[in-house]
Amino acid sequence: MDPIYLDNAATSHPKPETVYRAVNDTLRGGGSPGRGNYQQTLSADRLIYSTRELLAELFHAPASERFILTANSTMGINQALFGVLRAGDRVVTTSVEHNAVMRPLSALEQRGVEVVKVQADADTGIVDPDALTAACRRHAPRMLIVNHCSNVIGCIQPVEELGPWCREQGVLFMVDGSQSAGSLPVDLAAAAIDLFVAPGHKGLLGPQGTGFLYIREGLELTPLIYGGTGTNSGSDRQPESCPERYESGTMNLPGVAGLHAGLDFLRQRGIAAIREHELALVKRLLTGLSAIAGVRVYGPQDPARRCGAVSFTMTGHDPAEIAFILDREHRISVRVGLHCAPDAHRTIGTYPTGTVRVSPGCFTTGQEIESFLDCIAKIQQN
């Protein structure tokens, strides 16, 4: 059997062929953006600008310069949190956040920032928006942080309801779009999102080492990193203008070229079409897994309330054992354990063993899902 890759929630694979070519061609071409006035550097500048324009188009943002290119979501999250929060500030968040949010918040707690967690529903992983707004009224936070889609069970949080409320109340609204970007339609303007982060290597179909942080107009952060930006080189002070203020150091140009190609693929294919394809695969996974004796599936039963991550456990089998058998005997790649989100597993009752997570992507086929389900049924029978 050909290898089956079902770990797209970690890193999408395969990529569009144009992504591979873009990385290779750019690496061979030479030049760095903002570091000269010769042909290669000017071409690099145009590539960076075009990438921001694609991001603004895809996420419905009015100003492309508000997209800060980063190495990953974690870098963007740290820039947002440490760039805004100070001792005495409060933050409201949920019990299903990734460690990329919880560990920076833990560090900020040691600096005098108060963190309030609102418990998600143990069955669905979804947080009641009324509970979040009530916590905000009670604690008057500087910021509300919500994971758009759980990387553990795929539940979708109601960000479209929360953003406008936060804007009215003067609470900054930050969304971790690590699992939603490229898989779900996201309208930053309509959802009144102030800060939005996403990696390039998941749903956006780019390579590792890429990502972005969106900062809405009028919101300025303290930079996380200081250094050369290729602009205003005669001053020893960090530039004030965006995006240069937050982009010190030489960029990963081949990575950005791959991200650009991934974004262009998404624009041509359409997020709605990708969502429809992945939703059909998730529906089949939920139906098929639920029909196998001893299998428990976590998260919303309604596929429409999920992104592409499905977690399950099987009576009599450790998750690590299942993954080992799938890999060794069937050449199927899945992810097991705590998925860098222990709070999410505590919420759904799977800590500390974790779950088996299967996550199809835009290139996963229905036949691959059927093969996976057949293998799970065989493991349970043995």
C-alpha positions as CSV (number, residue, x, y, z in Angstrom):
1,M,0.0,0.0,0.0
2,D,1.2,3.5,-0.8
3,P,2.0,5.7,2.2
4,I,-1.0,7.6,3.6
5,Y,-0.3,10.9,5.3
6,L,-3.0,12.0,7.8
7,D,-1.1,14.5,9.9
8,N,-2.0,17.7,8.1
9,A,-2.9,19.4,11.5
10,A,0.9,19.3,12.2
11,T,2.2,20.1,8.7
12,S,0.3,19.8,5.4
13,H,1.7,17.3,2.9
14,P,2.0,17.1,0.0
15,K,2.4,20.7,-1.1
16,P,1.3,22.0,-4.5
17,E,4.1,21.4,-7.0
18,T,4.4,25.2,-7.4
19,V,5.5,25.5,-3.8
20,Y,8.4,23.1,-4.3
21,R,9.5,24.9,-7.5
22,A,9.2,28.4,-5.9
23,V,11.4,27.4,-2.9
24,N,14.0,25.9,-5.2
25,D,14.0,28.7,-7.8
26,T,14.3,31.5,-5.1
27,L,17.1,29.8,-3.3
28,R,19.0,29.5,-6.5
29,G,18.3,33.1,-7.5
30,G,20.0,34.9,-4.6
31,G,19.3,38.2,-3.0
32,S,17.6,39.4,0.1
33,P,14.7,41.9,0.5
34,G,15.7,45.4,1.5
35,R,19.4,44.6,1.2
36,G,20.4,46.3,-2.0
37,N,19.2,47.9,-5.2
38,Y,20.3,45.3,-7.7
39,Q,18.0,43.0,-9.7
40,Q,17.8,40.1,-7.3
41,T,17.0,42.3,-4.2
42,L,14.3,44.3,-6.1
43,S,12.8,41.0,-7.2
44,A,12.8,39.9,-3.5
45,D,11.1,43.1,-2.5
46,R,8.4,42.6,-5.0
47,L,7.9,39.0,-3.8
48,I,7.5,40.1,-0.2
49,Y,5.0,42.8,-1.2
50,S,3.0,40.4,-3.3
51,T,2.8,37.9,-0.5
52,R,1.4,40.5,1.8
53,E,-1.1,41.5,-0.8
54,L,-2.2,37.9,-1.2
55,L,-2.6,37.6,2.6
56,A,-4.7,40.8,2.7
57,E,-6.9,39.4,-0.1
58,L,-7.3,36.0,1.4
59,F,-8.2,37.3,4.9
60,H,-10.1,40.4,3.9
61,A,-7.9,43.0,5.5
62,P,-7.8,46.6,4.2
63,A,-4.0,47.1,4.6
64,S,-1.4,44.6,3.5
65,E,1.4,46.3,5.4
66,R,-0.3,45.1,8.6
67,F,0.8,41.5,7.9
68,I,4.1,40.8,9.7
69,L,6.0,37.9,8.2
70,T,7.2,35.5,10.9
71,A,8.9,32.1,11.2
72,N,5.8,30.4,12.6
73,S,2.6,31.0,14.7
74,T,4.6,30.8,17.9
75,M,6.8,33.7,17.0
76,G,3.7,35.8,16.0
77,I,1.9,34.9,19.3
78,N,4.9,35.9,21.3
79,Q,5.2,39.2,19.5
80,A,1.5,39.9,20.1
81,L,1.5,39.0,23.8
82,F,4.8,40.5,24.9
83,G,4.2,43.4,22.6
84,V,0.9,44.4,24.3
85,L,0.6,43.0,27.8
86,R,2.2,44.6,30.9
87,A,2.1,44.0,34.6
88,G,-1.4,44.6,36.0
89,D,-3.1,43.7,32.7
90,R,-5.6,40.8,32.6
91,V,-6.2,38.3,29.8
92,V,-9.2,36.0,29.3
93,T,-8.6,32.8,27.4
94,T,-10.0,29.3,27.1
95,S,-9.2,25.8,28.5
96,V,-8.4,24.4,25.0
97,E,-5.5,26.6,24.0
98,H,-2.2,25.4,22.5
99,N,1.1,25.7,24.4
100,A,2.1,28.3,21.9
101,V,-0.4,30.5,23.8
102,M,-0.3,29.0,27.3
103,R,3.5,29.0,27.8
104,P,3.9,32.7,26.9
105,L,1.0,33.5,29.2
106,S,2.6,31.5,32.0
107,A,5.7,33.6,31.6
108,L,3.7,36.8,31.6
109,E,2.0,35.7,34.8
110,Q,5.4,35.7,36.4
111,R,5.7,39.4,35.3
112,G,2.4,40.4,36.9
113,V,-0.2,39.7,34.1
114,E,-3.4,38.0,35.4
115,V,-4.7,35.1,33.2
116,V,-8.3,33.9,33.5
117,K,-9.2,30.6,31.8
118,V,-12.8,29.9,30.8
119,Q,-13.7,26.2,30.7
120,A,-14.8,24.7,27.4
121,D,-17.5,22.1,27.2
122,A,-16.0,18.7,28.0
123,D,-17.9,16.9,25.1
124,T,-17.5,19.4,22.3
125,G,-14.5,21.5,23.4
126,I,-16.5,24.6,22.4
127,V,-16.6,27.6,24.8
128,D,-19.9,29.3,25.3
129,P,-19.5,32.8,24.0
130,D,-21.7,34.1,26.8
131,A,-19.3,32.6,29.3
132,L,-16.4,34.4,27.7
133,T,-18.2,37.7,27.6
134,A,-19.3,37.3,31.2
135,A,-15.7,36.7,32.2
136,C,-14.6,39.8,30.3
137,R,-17.3,41.9,32.1
138,R,-16.2,40.5,35.4
139,H,-12.4,40.8,35.0
140,A,-12.1,43.8,32.5
141,P,-9.2,42.3,30.5
142,R,-6.9,44.0,28.2
143,M,-7.2,41.1,25.8
144,L,-9.4,38.0,24.9
145,I,-7.5,35.2,23.2
146,V,-9.3,32.4,21.5
147,N,-8.0,29.4,19.4
148,H,-10.2,29.5,16.3
149,C,-10.0,25.7,15.8
150,S,-8.6,23.1,18.3
151,N,-5.6,21.2,17.0
152,V,-6.7,18.3,19.2
153,I,-10.4,17.8,18.4
154,G,-11.0,20.3,15.7
155,C,-13.8,22.2,17.4
156,I,-14.5,25.7,15.9
157,Q,-14.9,28.6,18.4
158,P,-17.5,31.3,17.6
159,V,-15.0,34.1,16.8
160,E,-17.5,35.9,14.6
161,E,-19.7,36.5,17.6
162,L,-16.9,37.5,19.9
163,G,-15.0,40.0,17.8
164,P,-17.7,42.7,17.4
165,W,-18.5,42.4,21.1
166,C,-14.9,42.9,22.1
167,R,-14.6,45.9,19.7
168,E,-17.6,47.6,21.4
169,Q,-16.2,46.9,24.9
170,G,-12.7,48.1,24.1
171,V,-11.2,44.6,24.6
172,L,-8.4,43.5,22.2
173,F,-9.5,40.4,20.4
174,M,-6.7,37.9,19.4
175,V,-7.3,34.8,17.4
176,D,-4.9,31.8,16.9
177,G,-5.7,30.7,13.4
178,S,-3.1,28.0,13.2
179,Q,-5.7,25.3,12.3
180,S,-8.2,27.5,10.5
181,A,-6.1,29.6,8.1
182,G,-6.5,28.0,4.6
183,S,-9.1,25.6,5.7
184,L,-11.9,27.9,6.9
185,P,-13.0,31.3,5.5
186,V,-11.7,34.0,7.7
187,D,-12.8,37.7,7.4
188,L,-10.6,39.8,9.7
189,A,-12.6,42.9,9.1
190,A,-16.1,41.4,9.6
191,A,-15.0,39.4,12.7
192,A,-13.4,42.6,14.2
193,I,-10.1,40.7,14.9
194,D,-7.3,42.9,16.2
195,L,-4.5,40.3,16.2
196,F,-4.5,37.1,14.1
197,V,-1.7,34.6,13.8
198,A,-1.2,31.6,11.5
199,P,1.7,29.4,10.3
200,G,2.5,29.1,6.6
201,H,3.2,25.3,6.7
202,K,-0.3,24.0,7.6
203,G,-3.5,25.1,5.7
204,L,-1.7,27.8,3.8
205,L,0.4,25.0,2.1
206,G,3.7,26.7,2.4
207,P,7.0,25.4,3.9
208,Q,8.0,25.2,7.5
209,G,9.7,28.4,8.8
210,T,6.9,30.7,7.6
211,G,3.9,32.4,9.1
212,F,2.4,35.8,9.9
213,L,1.0,38.1,12.5
214,Y,-1.8,40.5,11.5
215,I,-2.0,43.7,13.5
216,R,-5.0,45.8,12.8
217,E,-4.5,49.4,11.9
218,G,-4.1,51.8,14.8
219,L,-2.7,49.2,17.1
220,E,1.0,49.5,17.8
221,L,3.1,46.9,19.7
222,T,6.5,47.0,21.4
223,P,8.8,45.0,19.1
224,L,9.9,41.6,20.3
225,I,13.2,41.7,18.3
226,Y,15.3,44.7,17.4
227,G,17.9,44.9,14.6
228,G,18.5,45.6,11.0
229,T,15.5,46.0,8.7
230,G,17.1,47.3,5.5
231,T,15.4,50.7,6.1
232,N,16.5,53.9,7.9
233,S,19.9,52.3,8.4
234,G,21.5,55.5,9.6
235,S,19.5,55.4,12.9
236,D,20.2,53.2,15.9
237,R,16.5,53.2,16.7
238,Q,13.9,50.7,15.6
239,P,11.7,52.0,12.7
240,E,8.2,53.2,13.7
241,S,6.5,52.1,10.4
242,C,4.8,48.8,9.9
243,P,5.8,46.2,8.9
244,E,9.5,47.1,9.3
245,R,9.1,47.7,13.0
246,Y,8.5,44.0,13.6
247,E,10.7,42.4,11.0
248,S,14.3,42.7,12.1
249,G,16.9,40.4,10.5
250,T,17.2,38.7,7.2
251,M,14.0,37.1,6.0
252,N,13.5,33.4,5.0
253,L,13.0,34.4,1.3
254,P,12.8,30.9,-0.1
255,G,10.2,30.1,2.5
256,V,8.2,33.2,1.7
257,A,8.4,32.3,-2.0
258,G,6.9,28.9,-1.1
259,L,4.2,30.6,1.0
260,H,3.4,32.9,-1.8
261,A,2.9,29.9,-4.1
262,G,0.7,28.2,-1.5
263,L,-1.4,31.3,-1.1
264,D,-1.8,31.6,-4.9
265,F,-2.9,28.0,-5.1
266,L,-5.5,28.7,-2.4
267,R,-6.7,31.7,-4.3
268,Q,-7.2,29.7,-7.4
269,R,-8.7,26.6,-5.7
270,G,-10.9,28.7,-3.3
271,I,-11.1,28.2,0.4
272,A,-14.8,27.3,0.1
273,A,-13.9,24.3,-2.2
274,I,-11.2,23.2,0.2
275,R,-13.5,23.4,3.1
276,E,-16.2,21.3,1.3
277,H,-13.6,18.6,0.5
278,E,-12.2,18.4,4.0
279,L,-15.7,18.5,5.5
280,A,-16.7,15.4,3.4
281,L,-13.6,13.5,4.7
282,V,-14.3,14.5,8.3
283,K,-17.9,13.3,8.0
284,R,-16.7,9.9,6.7
285,L,-14.2,9.7,9.6
286,L,-16.8,10.4,12.2
287,T,-19.2,7.9,10.8
288,G,-16.6,5.2,10.2
289,L,-14.8,5.5,13.6
290,S,-18.1,5.6,15.5
291,A,-19.1,2.3,13.9
292,I,-16.1,0.5,15.2
293,A,-16.6,-1.2,18.6
294,G,-14.6,0.3,21.4
295,V,-13.7,3.5,19.6
296,R,-14.5,6.8,21.2
297,V,-14.4,10.0,19.1
298,Y,-14.0,13.3,20.9
299,G,-15.4,16.7,19.9
300,P,-18.5,17.9,18.2
301,Q,-20.7,15.3,16.6
302,D,-21.8,17.8,13.9
303,P,-19.0,17.9,11.3
304,A,-19.9,21.5,10.4
305,R,-18.6,22.6,13.9
306,R,-15.2,21.0,13.2
307,C,-12.1,21.7,11.1
308,G,-10.0,18.8,9.9
309,A,-8.7,17.3,13.1
310,V,-10.4,14.2,14.6
311,S,-9.2,12.6,17.8
312,F,-10.2,9.2,19.2
313,T,-9.2,6.5,21.6
314,M,-9.8,2.7,21.5
315,T,-10.6,0.4,24.4
316,G,-7.7,-1.9,25.1
317,H,-5.1,-0.1,23.0
318,D,-2.7,2.7,24.0
319,P,-2.8,5.6,21.4
320,A,1.0,5.1,20.9
321,E,0.5,1.4,20.1
322,I,-2.1,2.3,17.5
323,A,0.1,4.8,15.8
324,F,3.0,2.4,15.8
325,I,1.0,-0.3,14.1
326,L,-0.4,2.1,11.6
327,D,3.1,3.3,10.7
328,R,4.9,0.0,10.8
329,E,2.4,-2.3,9.2
330,H,0.2,0.0,7.1
331,R,2.4,3.1,6.3
332,I,-0.2,5.5,7.6
333,S,1.0,8.6,9.4
334,V,-1.0,10.0,12.4
335,R,-0.2,11.9,15.5
336,V,-0.6,10.7,19.1
337,G,-0.1,12.0,22.6
338,L,-1.0,15.5,24.0
339,H,-0.4,17.5,20.8
340,C,1.3,20.3,22.6
341,A,-2.1,21.1,24.2
342,P,-2.3,19.5,27.6
343,D,-5.1,21.8,28.8
344,A,-7.3,20.7,25.9
345,H,-6.7,17.1,26.9
346,R,-7.6,17.9,30.5
347,T,-10.8,19.5,29.3
348,I,-11.9,16.4,27.4
349,G,-10.6,13.9,29.9
350,T,-7.8,12.3,27.9
351,Y,-4.8,13.6,30.0
352,P,-2.1,12.3,30.4
353,T,-2.3,9.5,27.8
354,G,-3.7,11.6,25.0
355,T,-5.5,10.5,21.8
356,V,-4.9,9.4,18.3
357,R,-5.4,12.3,16.0
358,V,-6.1,11.9,12.3
359,S,-6.2,15.1,10.2
360,P,-6.8,14.9,6.4
361,G,-5.9,17.8,4.1
362,C,-6.9,19.2,0.7
363,F,-5.0,16.5,-1.1
364,T,-6.3,13.6,1.0
365,T,-8.6,11.2,-1.0
366,G,-11.7,9.4,0.1
367,Q,-10.0,6.1,-0.7
368,E,-7.2,7.0,1.8
369,I,-9.8,7.6,4.5
370,E,-11.4,4.2,3.7
371,S,-8.1,2.5,3.9
372,F,-7.4,4.1,7.3
373,L,-10.8,3.0,8.7
374,D,-10.2,-0.5,7.5
375,C,-6.9,-0.6,9.3
376,I,-8.4,0.7,12.5
377,A,-11.1,-2.0,12.3
378,K,-8.4,-4.7,11.9
379,I,-6.4,-3.4,14.9
380,Q,-9.5,-3.5,17.1
381,Q,-10.3,-7.1,16.0
382,N,-6.8,-8.3,16.9
